Amino acid sequence: MPPIRLLLVDDSEDLRFLVRTAVEARGGFEVVGEASDGRQGVELAGELLPDVVLLDLDMPSMGGLEALPLVREAAPASKVIVLSSFRREDYEQAVRASGAVGYLEKGITARRLVDELLAVTGLIELVEGVVAEVKEGLQASTASASRARRFVDEVLSRWHCADVLDDVQLLVSELVTNAVVHAGSDVEIAVRLLPDSVRIEVVDRAPTTVLRPSTPRAEDESGRGLLLVETLASAWGVEPLEGGKAVWFEVPRLDRSEPIA
């Protein structure tokens, strides 16, 4: 499997060196470029088309918030993950609205940074594959990972987490099917790594209603989504949004305590 191609965009040369050394030492990554400000990062993203862009927010000339939508325009297939010294609570919503798929805070160890980086990209790839399959009218289930699973397979090769990923895939499939097929709405997916859990949010444009799990009859072909969420998730809920709602669930964090040799 080819390595994950990574572009580093940060004004700190020392931090870029530490990140590059850490990811390449762990294997599975290749740093294909480095930029010291957002403007250079946009240029390199369009030129190199990396798999992942690790983007700082506070940089001279052009900061990450300004550069983020331009990076997404220059390299639409690249996954942008913010790495910042700013508190997640202050900026996560803004960077997600601009197209970032994850938010990591500086100050964590190099080893944990690589783990978080891989976990975010793997989970995003997993749920995006489910959304694509549902939209195409395919049977999306824990056994139907027909699309490329580059990051997901890398996560599986390092950690004993198949059960967690199976639960995430099944629950996302149920919630996306409910929104797309039954509510006739498009969806957006957000992934958040919390200290003890993974939180997945499925945002749709359907009216906010009181959602309760129900027990379908044996002959029913649908209606099991929220029952599965209540059974498999450690927590779940519904948040009303302007013009729609977010249905979210949490499952325990990936177990990184026993890396596979």
N, C-alpha and C positions, 0 to 999 in steps of 0.2 A: 504494500500500500504506500503510495507516495506521501511524503511529509506534508503537514499542514503549513501552508505558505503564509507567513506573518509579516506585516508591516508595522513598525514601531514609530509612533509620532509623539515625541516628548522633547521639550527643550533641555532636559537634563541629560548630558552625555553619560554621566555615571549611571543613571537609572537605566538608560538604554543598554549599557554594557551589562548590568546585572541581569536584566530581563533576558537579553540575548543569551548570556551564558547559562542561565537557569533553564530556559526552554530547550536549548540545544543539548544540554547535558542530560535532560530527561528523555530525549529522543521523540520522534514523531512530529517535530516542528522544524521549519527552516525559516530563518529571518531573511527575507528577500530584499528588505530595504529599511532605511531609517531616515526620519525627517525631524528637524528641530523646531518647526512651527507648522501651523495649520495650512498655510498656503503651499508649502513644499509637500505636505502630506497629501493634499488634494491632487497635486501633479503626479506624485509617485503612485497614488492609488489608481489613477487613470492609466498610467503607463504599465504598472506591474500586475494589476488586477489580482491582488492577493486574496487568499481565502478569508483571512481575518485581519482587521485593522485595530490595533490597540492604541487608543487616542487619549491624550491628556487634555484637560480643559483649560488650564491656565498656562498660556504660552504667549510670547511676544508676536507682534505683527498680525497674526490671526489666531485666536483661541479656538479651542475645541468646539464650543457651541456654535460658532460661526462656520467652522470648517465642516461640521458633521453632515449637514444636508448636501454640501458640495461633494464630499467624499461619496455619499450614497448615490449622487447623480453620476459621478465619474466612474464608479465601480458598483453597479447595482447588485451584483451577486456577492459582493464582499460583506461579511458580517462585522459590524463595528461594535467594539466593546470599549467603554470608557474606563480608563484607569486614572483616578484623580485623588488629590489630597482633600478635596471638598467633601463634606459629609453627604452620604448617599441621600438622606432625607431632603436635602436642599436642592438637589439637581436631578435626581433620578427621573422624575416625571418629565422634565424638560428634555432630557436626552432621549428618552423613549419616544416622545412625540416627534423628535427630529430623525428617528430611524435607528437609534442604537439598540442592540439586542441585549446588552448587559451593562452592569455598572460594578466596578471593583474599586475598592478604596486602597490607596497607597498605605504602606506601613506594615502590610502582612509579609510573612517570610517568602522568600523566592520559591520554595517548594510549594507552599500553599497557593501562591499566585498561579503557578502552572496548573495545579489541580482545579482551581476556580475557572481559569481560562478554558480548560478542556471541558469542564462540566457545563458551562454556559453554552458553548458552541454545540456540544453533543445534544443537550436538551432542546435547543432551538431547532436543530436539524430534525430531531425526532418529531416534534410537534408540527413543524412545517410540512413534513412528509405526510402526516395524518391529514392535515387540512387539505393538501393537494389531492389525496386519494378520495376523501369525502366529496370534494367538489367535482371530481371526475366521475362520481357515482360508483366508485369501487367499494368493495367490502373491506373496510379498514378494521383490522383486528390485531391482536397481539401476534398473530402468525403471518401477517401480510406485509412485512417490511420489504416491498418490492423495489423501492427506490434506493439510490445510493445512500449509504449510511456511513460516510467516511468518519465523521466525528463520533457518531454513536458507537461504531465498532471499536474505535480507539478507547473510548471510555470503558467498554465491556472488557477489553483486553487488559486493562490495568486494575479494575476493581470488581469485587463480587457484588454487582448491582443489577443483575438481569431482572430480578423480581421488581425492583423499584421502577426500572424503565418500562417494563411490561405494564405496570399499574398506570404510569403516566400516559402511555400510548393508548390504553384502553379507555381511560377516563376522558382524555382529550377527544378521542373519536366520538364518544357518546355525546359530549357537550357540543362539539362542532356539528354533528349530525342534527341535533335538536335545533340549533340555530339556523343552519343552512337549509335543511330539508323541511322542517316543520314550521319554523318562524319566517322563512324566506329572507333571511338577513345574511349579509356578508359578515365576516368575523376578523378580528385581530387577536393575535396571541402575544402574551407577555410572560416571560420567565424571570423569576426572582429567586436568588439563592439567599435564604435566611440562615441564621446561625444553626438551627437544628432541623430545617426542613427546606424542601423545594416548593415554591408557590407558583402555580400556573393559573393565569387569568385568561378567560375566553370572553372577549368583548364583542357584543353584537348590537345591532340597531333596532332590535325588537323592543316593544314597550315593556317597561318594568312591571313585573307581576310577582305575586307571592308564589314562590316555587317550593313545593313540598314533594318528597319522595312518595311514590305510590307503588303498590304491588300489582303488576300487570297480570292478566290471565295468561294461561299457558299458550293460548292461540294468538295472543297479541304479538305483532312484529316489532313494536316499539314501546317506549314508556319505561324502559329500565335504567335510563341514564342517571337520574338523581339517586335512585336506589343503589346503584353501583358506587356513585360518589360517596354517599353516606356510609357504605360498607367498607370501602377501600381507603378512603382519605382519612388523615388524622384530624383534619378540620376542613370546613367548606362554608361558603356563604354567597350572598348576592349583594352587590353594591349598585345602587341606581346611579346612572350617569346622564349627562345632558344628551338627550336623543337616543338613549339605550341603556344598557346595563352591563356589568361585569360579573360573570359567575366564576368564582375562584375555588381552588382546592389546594391542599397541602399534603405532601407525603414526606416521610423521613428523609433526611439528607443521604446522599450516596455515601456508602461506607468506604472511606479512604484509608482505613487503618491497616488493611492487609493488601498492599499492592501485589499484583501477580507478577512473578519473575518472567 
